[in-house]
Amino acid sequence: MEHDRIRIHFTSNREEIPGILNTCLEHVTQRTKTSPPSPEIFAKVKWVITELLTNAVKHSGTGHCTLIIKVDENRLTLQKEDKGNPLSLSEQDTGSVFTWPIENFTGKLEFQIYHNGVDSLILKSETANQVRFYIEELEGVEMPGLLIDTSEHFGLLIMTKASDEFWYEYDPKTKINRFVSLFNLKNN
């Protein structure tokens, strides 16, 4: 299968999410006919698309974004781009807030931004303009007060856990925010 890409424009309207989600999933289905993703991976793709669109509505601060879906024989890439608010995250232990691009960045950055008692969402950055997200399983940790502490970072946890790779980058020249989720299709 040749490399294939579609750009879908979303007006950051909550009511449009089901229709945009269906358009995205139809594209994935059509472009992976010869080697369809497993039902488990297809469900994860659906979760990530839903969360990317929901975050556009809730956090971007702009009236539109673009979802880009790329499919090739080995990989599915989901990418959301907008010119809204750059990502802002707080370190769970200290409460320090980081917004991209990080001013006066001096090197590696790594910290936990959220945990749900089972998984810890870790942020790692080696540049001022990009951050990668990772999951570490926790042992013996008490569940947080989920009704009190259901952080806005829970969506990032969902997308990180569902993806084979997940990152955010900010382009200071174009002022574009980009969230990227990769899925390996070769070993379904």
Summary of the structure (lengths in Angstrom):
residues: 188
radius of gyration: 16.7
end to end distance: 16.1
largest distance: 48.9
contacts: 552
relative contact order: 0.18
helix: 26%
strand: 35%
